[in-house]
Amino acid sequence: MPELKHCESKSALTASENLREFIRLCREDLTVFGTSLNWEATSWPGAANFTKLGAQSRGYDESDRMDDAFIDFAKAYFRYQQGHHPTVAKRESTALRAIEAALLQAYGNADIARLNVAILDEAAVLTRGHYSSLIAYQCGRELQRLARFASEKHLISTDLSTWKSPIKKPSDITILTG
C-alpha cells in the first residue's frame, strides 16, 4: 500500500515556495504508483500521460508533452489526488490538460502561478470543445476541485476557492442504480 503524506502549506511562505515544496513532496515522498516511478517520463503506464489537450493517448510525439513550466505541477497534483482520492476515471488529467492549454493560449507558457478566473473559464470552454458533455461536466468539477486545492494549499497567490464550474450536468444522463 502506498504511503500517503499530506501537503501542509505554510501561509508564511510565498506561493512559489509552497508550490516547490508540494512538487518535492509528491516527487520524493509519495509512493503512489510505486517507488520506482519514473518522474521524468511523459507517460506513467497504467496511470496517465502528461500530454497536451488533443494529443493522442497512444503514439503521441514528444512535442505533445506538457509545457516544461507546467508538467511538474501536473504530475504532483495527479499523484497527490490519486493517492488521497483515487478514482477510476482520473479526470485530473483532462482538467490539467485544459488548464495548460488555457495558460499557453493566454501567456505563451503554462506557469500554474498565473492561474486565475479567466484561465479557469477558458479551460471550461476548451473542455466543452474537446470532450463529450458528460466528460466535460466531470472535467468542470475537477477544474473546480483543482482551483480550491491550489488556493487552500497556498500554491497560487490568487484565491480561487469559490470559483464554480460553468459546465452544467447534461440533462440526458441517466444514472442507473442496482
Contacts in CASP RR format, 6 or more apart in sequence:
PFRMAT RR
TARGET T0000
AUTHOR 0000-0000-0000
METHOD contacts of the structure
MODEL  1
MPELKHCESKSALTASENLREFIRLCREDLTVFGTSLNWEATSWPGAANF
TKLGAQSRGYDESDRMDDAFIDFAKAYFRYQQGHHPTVAKRESTALRAIE
AALLQAYGNADIARLNVAILDEAAVLTRGHYSSLIAYQCGRELQRLARFA
SEKHLISTDLSTWKSPIKKPSDITILTG
2 30 0 8 1.000
2 31 0 8 1.000
2 32 0 8 1.000
2 33 0 8 1.000
2 34 0 8 1.000
2 83 0 8 1.000
3 29 0 8 1.000
3 30 0 8 1.000
3 31 0 8 1.000
4 30 0 8 1.000
4 32 0 8 1.000
4 83 0 8 1.000
4 84 0 8 1.000
5 25 0 8 1.000
5 29 0 8 1.000
5 30 0 8 1.000
6 84 0 8 1.000
7 21 0 8 1.000
7 22 0 8 1.000
7 25 0 8 1.000
7 26 0 8 1.000
7 80 0 8 1.000
7 153 0 8 1.000
9 18 0 8 1.000
9 21 0 8 1.000
9 22 0 8 1.000
9 152 0 8 1.000
9 153 0 8 1.000
9 154 0 8 1.000
9 155 0 8 1.000
10 17 0 8 1.000
10 18 0 8 1.000
10 154 0 8 1.000
11 154 0 8 1.000
13 21 0 8 1.000
13 154 0 8 1.000
14 157 0 8 1.000
15 113 0 8 1.000
15 154 0 8 1.000
15 155 0 8 1.000
15 156 0 8 1.000
15 157 0 8 1.000
16 113 0 8 1.000
18 153 0 8 1.000
18 154 0 8 1.000
18 155 0 8 1.000
19 73 0 8 1.000
19 112 0 8 1.000
19 113 0 8 1.000
19 155 0 8 1.000
19 156 0 8 1.000
22 76 0 8 1.000
22 80 0 8 1.000
22 153 0 8 1.000
22 155 0 8 1.000
23 72 0 8 1.000
23 73 0 8 1.000
23 75 0 8 1.000
23 76 0 8 1.000
25 76 0 8 1.000
25 80 0 8 1.000
26 75 0 8 1.000
26 76 0 8 1.000
26 77 0 8 1.000
26 79 0 8 1.000
26 80 0 8 1.000
27 39 0 8 1.000
27 72 0 8 1.000
27 75 0 8 1.000
27 76 0 8 1.000
30 79 0 8 1.000
30 80 0 8 1.000
30 83 0 8 1.000
32 79 0 8 1.000
32 80 0 8 1.000
32 82 0 8 1.000
32 83 0 8 1.000
33 44 0 8 1.000
33 47 0 8 1.000
33 79 0 8 1.000
33 82 0 8 1.000
37 44 0 8 1.000
38 44 0 8 1.000
39 75 0 8 1.000
42 49 0 8 1.000
42 50 0 8 1.000
42 51 0 8 1.000
42 60 0 8 1.000
42 62 0 8 1.000
42 65 0 8 1.000
42 66 0 8 1.000
43 49 0 8 1.000
43 50 0 8 1.000
44 50 0 8 1.000
44 75 0 8 1.000
47 78 0 8 1.000
47 82 0 8 1.000
47 90 0 8 1.000
48 78 0 8 1.000
48 90 0 8 1.000
48 92 0 8 1.000
48 93 0 8 1.000
49 55 0 8 1.000
49 57 0 8 1.000
49 60 0 8 1.000
49 93 0 8 1.000
50 65 0 8 1.000
50 66 0 8 1.000
50 71 0 8 1.000
50 74 0 8 1.000
50 75 0 8 1.000
50 78 0 8 1.000
50 96 0 8 1.000
51 57 0 8 1.000
51 60 0 8 1.000
51 64 0 8 1.000
51 65 0 8 1.000
51 66 0 8 1.000
51 97 0 8 1.000
52 64 0 8 1.000
52 65 0 8 1.000
52 66 0 8 1.000
52 67 0 8 1.000
52 97 0 8 1.000
52 100 0 8 1.000
52 101 0 8 1.000
53 97 0 8 1.000
53 98 0 8 1.000
53 100 0 8 1.000
53 101 0 8 1.000
53 126 0 8 1.000
53 130 0 8 1.000
54 97 0 8 1.000
54 130 0 8 1.000
55 61 0 8 1.000
55 64 0 8 1.000
56 64 0 8 1.000
65 71 0 8 1.000
66 74 0 8 1.000
66 96 0 8 1.000
66 97 0 8 1.000
66 100 0 8 1.000
66 110 0 8 1.000
67 100 0 8 1.000
67 103 0 8 1.000
67 104 0 8 1.000
67 109 0 8 1.000
67 110 0 8 1.000
69 109 0 8 1.000
69 110 0 8 1.000
69 111 0 8 1.000
69 112 0 8 1.000
70 96 0 8 1.000
70 99 0 8 1.000
70 100 0 8 1.000
70 103 0 8 1.000
70 109 0 8 1.000
70 110 0 8 1.000
70 111 0 8 1.000
70 112 0 8 1.000
73 112 0 8 1.000
73 155 0 8 1.000
74 96 0 8 1.000
74 100 0 8 1.000
77 92 0 8 1.000
77 96 0 8 1.000
77 146 0 8 1.000
77 149 0 8 1.000
78 90 0 8 1.000
78 92 0 8 1.000
78 93 0 8 1.000
78 96 0 8 1.000
81 92 0 8 1.000
81 145 0 8 1.000
81 149 0 8 1.000
82 90 0 8 1.000
82 92 0 8 1.000
89 138 0 8 1.000
91 135 0 8 1.000
91 138 0 8 1.000
91 139 0 8 1.000
91 141 0 8 1.000
91 142 0 8 1.000
92 142 0 8 1.000
92 146 0 8 1.000
94 127 0 8 1.000
94 131 0 8 1.000
94 135 0 8 1.000
94 138 0 8 1.000
94 139 0 8 1.000
94 142 0 8 1.000
95 123 0 8 1.000
95 127 0 8 1.000
95 139 0 8 1.000
95 140 0 8 1.000
95 142 0 8 1.000
95 143 0 8 1.000
95 145 0 8 1.000
95 146 0 8 1.000
96 146 0 8 1.000
98 123 0 8 1.000
98 124 0 8 1.000
98 126 0 8 1.000
98 127 0 8 1.000
98 130 0 8 1.000
98 139 0 8 1.000
98 143 0 8 1.000
99 110 0 8 1.000
99 112 0 8 1.000
99 115 0 8 1.000
99 119 0 8 1.000
99 120 0 8 1.000
99 123 0 8 1.000
99 143 0 8 1.000
99 146 0 8 1.000
100 110 0 8 1.000
101 123 0 8 1.000
101 126 0 8 1.000
102 119 0 8 1.000
102 120 0 8 1.000
102 122 0 8 1.000
102 123 0 8 1.000
102 126 0 8 1.000
103 109 0 8 1.000
103 110 0 8 1.000
103 111 0 8 1.000
103 112 0 8 1.000
103 114 0 8 1.000
103 115 0 8 1.000
103 119 0 8 1.000
104 110 0 8 1.000
105 122 0 8 1.000
106 114 0 8 1.000
106 118 0 8 1.000
106 119 0 8 1.000
106 122 0 8 1.000
107 114 0 8 1.000
112 150 0 8 1.000
112 155 0 8 1.000
112 156 0 8 1.000
113 156 0 8 1.000
113 157 0 8 1.000
115 147 0 8 1.000
115 150 0 8 1.000
115 156 0 8 1.000
115 158 0 8 1.000
115 160 0 8 1.000
116 158 0 8 1.000
116 160 0 8 1.000
117 160 0 8 1.000
117 163 0 8 1.000
120 143 0 8 1.000
120 147 0 8 1.000
120 160 0 8 1.000
120 163 0 8 1.000
121 166 0 8 1.000
123 143 0 8 1.000
124 136 0 8 1.000
124 140 0 8 1.000
124 143 0 8 1.000
124 165 0 8 1.000
124 166 0 8 1.000
124 167 0 8 1.000
127 135 0 8 1.000
127 136 0 8 1.000
127 139 0 8 1.000
127 140 0 8 1.000
127 143 0 8 1.000
127 167 0 8 1.000
128 136 0 8 1.000
128 167 0 8 1.000
129 136 0 8 1.000
130 136 0 8 1.000
131 139 0 8 1.000
133 170 0 8 1.000
133 172 0 8 1.000
133 173 0 8 1.000
134 170 0 8 1.000
134 173 0 8 1.000
136 167 0 8 1.000
137 167 0 8 1.000
137 168 0 8 1.000
137 169 0 8 1.000
137 170 0 8 1.000
139 167 0 8 1.000
140 165 0 8 1.000
140 167 0 8 1.000
141 165 0 8 1.000
141 167 0 8 1.000
143 165 0 8 1.000
144 163 0 8 1.000
144 164 0 8 1.000
144 165 0 8 1.000
147 160 0 8 1.000
147 161 0 8 1.000
147 163 0 8 1.000
148 160 0 8 1.000
148 161 0 8 1.000
148 163 0 8 1.000
149 155 0 8 1.000
150 156 0 8 1.000
150 160 0 8 1.000
151 158 0 8 1.000
151 159 0 8 1.000
151 160 0 8 1.000
151 161 0 8 1.000
152 161 0 8 1.000
END
